[in-house]
Amino acid sequence: MDLNSAQRITEAEAARTGLGTGPNRRLRLTLIIGMPLFLPVLGIMILVPKSMMNGVLYVYEAGIIGCLLHYVWVFAKYPRHASRPPYLTRDLAMGGGFFLPSLFFGFWPGMIAAPAWALFVGVTYAVEVTRGRNDHR
């Protein structure tokens, strides 16, 4: 086994377990920070005066949009499945998880964009795999 193969195996194992490295780490941290953040946001909304509640909610909704845009940015950087690091396609599809906090706060752009994003990633993967099978015939 050469050094490049060993390094690739190590990167694949790091991407599969834990936070991974590179874009996998960034996407997982985005998900870990963005999704459960709705609980502290809810607590803050309860504690602040009514005049500030909408402001807190708008900031969190902007954060959800930022998280989804981060997923789009990583997808644009690695558009083809073959050129992506291991498990990046799975991590990209997990952007659909922003549906739940969007649903909780009634943020309809997030309720539409998050599942549409996961579906988009899945369809692009299926098209690429199907196209790859047809090329080998």
Helices and strands as residue ranges (DSSP letters): H 3-16, H 22-34, H 38-47, H 50-77, G 81-83, H 88-93, G 94-98, H 99-105, H 108-135
